Amino acid sequence: MGKYFKSQIIELEERLRQAMLTSDVAELDILIAPELIFTNHLGQLVSKEQDLEMHRCGVLKLTELIPSEQHIQLNEGFSVVSVQMHLLGKYNDQIIDEHIRYTRVWSISSAGSLQIIAGHASVIKSYIISD
């Protein structure tokens, strides 16, 4: 398998970001593994097909997806990405304005290509500590 190059993972992450922004289901299908295990910010498991369907039917419509604090760990046979995203848009006609931390694992999937095989999302909450 070998190690992946950081530039390769950065490119895949950007392709994913653009596909999410435009609800490009064909591109998302290329980037997401059939065996995806994704835990959303509510602790629910989401399959590849469920993810694609949210974009396909317009339940999720993002207008901005701004990345920050991206960390990439290259390993033998897989890479782990942790990135903070500021999401703006709508989900089921509810306004989204959240900062989310995503962790994604990129590896050769059962389809034989480099895809996201696992992921997790957490809402980032700001806490004000007073004296």
Secondary structure, DSSP 8 states (H G I E B T S, - for coil): -----HHHHHHHHHHHHHHHHHT-HHHHHHHEEEEEEEE-TTS-EE-HHHHHHHHHTTSEEEEEEEEEEEEEEEETTEEEEEEEEEEEEEETTEEEEEEEEEEEEEEE-TTSSEEEEEEEEEE--------
